[in-house]
């Protein structure tokens, strides 16, 4: 064998050895993983459309009970779905189900804290600018701060916390905000944010439209869902079963108890329909500019009256009762698991629903834009024409989807999502 043959043999041997030592190419990400991400975006889009409906859609009650029930579905439930998705997003922002290195974990926690403070500031500014009490962003910011110490808890712990806030928190909410109004009044009197007309600590915790004391049940429920393996078929089936059971217990048991005790109070909850923190069905009346809370008109109300018991047994929108909380969590679970399963299994659905999922991916931008738009459309709080209200709602949805779809063709994030990403970037300086 010549020297040339020897060199060629060694070169061939090195190529074979290198080929054997080279790790295999990583498998491309399954379309199902993308489907699960898009499924959550679809659920967010549905929540956005529901909140549009609650603020500009038909407000009147309908004589046909089936029609009335269908028309009232978005009220209260869309904002609850949003809150549950916020809890889910909180866990994903903190690192998801996988353990993270200590440094990365600290940076993610700081990033979430910055985001929470920015949401509180943005929500307060919008409430003062638009003179409305329907802005939910400041509440979300507080939710994030309150839930942050629990991001590493497991599914069972988070589920227990959610149940505790739904069952016990709703009673505490009722007791402090209705049986002890002097406490909230004194708290508001010393709160400069409340005196300016926005949501101060008292409203954020007890008397606002989305009070933290009962609503943390939604956050912890979303955090528990985020800890589940939504890719597993058994998990999806179990989640759908639990969701259906909670919806049945929340709405069904409330209906039965009111039928038995009050001869037909139904889901609306009788004379106390709406309950604490509510501005009516879906709270759209708040968009007219009132920044007062339900407690302003509750002086002298007897918390032990039959009306109060009927309210506690109701599941009416924004009532904060245990029945409403459990029912809303159940519906949200069904929406989330249905959205994820659909876009995980069907490539055609992923393609057809691209404009919708684009809207869900920039929910913060669309939410703030719709608040601004509310000041430029006629209010429907007095129960105007149903077709006109539905048309306004349709235009809100169409405009949001069109903008999101076109924007997503050129940019990775929505406008406000980019600003939030940039504003939280100093968290990388944590060491």
URTA-V178996 format. One record per helix or strand of 2 or more residues. SS is the DSSP state (H for helix, E for strand). FROM is the first residue (numbers start at 0). LEN is the number of residues. Records with the same first field share a line. If there is no record, write none. Layout:
SS->FROM-LEN, FROM-LEN
This chain:
H->2-19, 30-26, 64-7, 73-20, 101-29, 136-14, 154-25, 180-9, 191-5, 200-7, 211-15, 232-30, 269-3, 280-8, 293-4, 305-7, 321-24, 346-6, 353-8, 362-12, 385-23, 414-9, 424-5
